[in-house]
Amino acid sequence: MPSRWLPQGGQPEADQRHGPQVLDGSRALLDLLIALLIILHGEFLEGAHRAAGLMCRFANK
C-alpha cells in the first residue's frame, strides 16, 4: 500500500505540488539567536547567584 505522505518516489506531497523548499538562512539565524539567548540566560543566572551570595554574606555580618 503506498504511503499517503510519500506517494511517488519518496518525494513528499508538498514538494510535488510546490517544488522543494530551500531555507534562505533564516533557520541558521534562528539557531544563532536561540544559542545567544541560552548563553545570556546562563550568564544572568550566574550573576544573580553571585549577587545572592554577596547579599547573604553581608546580611550575616
N, C-alpha and C positions, 0 to 999 in steps of 0.2 A: 504494500500500500504506500503510495507516495506521500511524502511529508507535506503538510499544509503550508509550512513556512519555507521549505526549500523545494519548490516544485520542479525546477528544471536545472539540472547540472550543478546542484549545490548553491545556486545563486538565490539570495533572499528575495522575497516577493517585491519589497520596496525597491531593490536595485533593478529589478526587471522593469518596473514602472517608471522610475525616475533616474536611473543610472546610478553608478556607485557614488557614494558621498565621500568627499575628501575634506578632512579637517584643515582649517586655514590657520592653525596655530593658536586658536582660542583655547583649545584644551591644554596646550602647554602653558599658556598664560594662567589659566585657572589652577593648574597643578602648582605653579610657582607661587601664586597668591596664597594657596592653602598651606604650602610649606612655610611661607613667611609668617602667616598667622599662627601656626603651631610654634614656631621659634619665638615669636614675640610673646605669645601666651606663656611659654615656659620661662622667659626672662621676667615677665611680670610676676609670676608665681614665686620665682626665686627671690626677687626684690621684696615682695610682700612678706615672705617667710623671714628674710633677714631683718626687715623693719619690725616685725612682730617680736623677734628675738631681742632686738635692742630695747623695745618698749618694755618687755618683761624684765630685762636686766635693770633698767632704770627704775622700774616700779618696785623692785625688790630691795633697792638701796635705802 
